[in-house]
Amino acid sequence: MIEINNLVKRFGKLTVLDGINLSFLNGGIHTVLGPNGSGKTTLIKSILGIVVPNKGTIKINGKEVIGKWQYRDDISYMPQIAHFPQNLKVKELFKMIKDLRNTSINENELISLFQLESHLDKKLSNLSGGTSQKVNIVITFMFDAPLIILDEPTTGLDPVALISLKKIIKQKKDEGKTILISTHIMSLVEEISDEIVFLLDGKIYFQGTTDELKKQTEQDNLENAIANVLRESDD
């Protein structure tokens, strides 16, 4: 379980997270939504320890993690844009990551799922954006981590790769993993999310299911429900 209490983060005079109180139960798919500047990325980076909050606590399975690092061994993180060493070949990158983490599951199934066999001997600098994203996905899911965090995971993916991504996400859910996703793709959210958290101006506007948000906003689909929230916030 992730427990966040009174989390505050400021960058200069700008308050990005304004007293966030939030919990994610173990297991299931939890999606963080919100417009640009709402605090989504800062929240995720705070959980990862990349950003240090000004105030508040973050606990994972009852243990405070701010200022710690060991807990990251139990997290697989997929950034929106991965910065790989461009001189490495794809297979060399996979080996390097496995050596760094000292543990992995069999990645061959993932390589096949995302059709990367023909790219293993290519340098990362020669990959297209979509293929680089597939490499990023394989690296994320090649470890048996109980917590998986995905930041805009669909960026650059073709329809076939998107189907494969949804397949592996659902598989990890069935294995009891906790999956935290940030995305702008509402169709993905409606299809796979057990719970959504909607951030607005650094505060939690809503936490619940997509059906509950649609009922609250009296809309028949999630995209219209989100648009309704944003229109109300501008009034």
Secondary structure, DSSP 8 states (H G I E B T S, - for coil): -EEEEEEEEEETTEEEEEEEEEEE-SSEEEEEE--TTSSHHHHHHHHHTSS--SEEEEEETTEE-TT--GGGGGEEEE-SS----TTSBHHHHHHHHHHHHS----THHHHHHTT-GGGTTSBGGGS-HHHHHHHHHHHHHTS--SEEEEESTTTT--HHHHHHHHHHHHHHHHTT-EEEEE-S-HHHHHHH-SEEEEEETTEEEEEE-HHHHHHHHT-SSHHHHHHHHHHHHH-
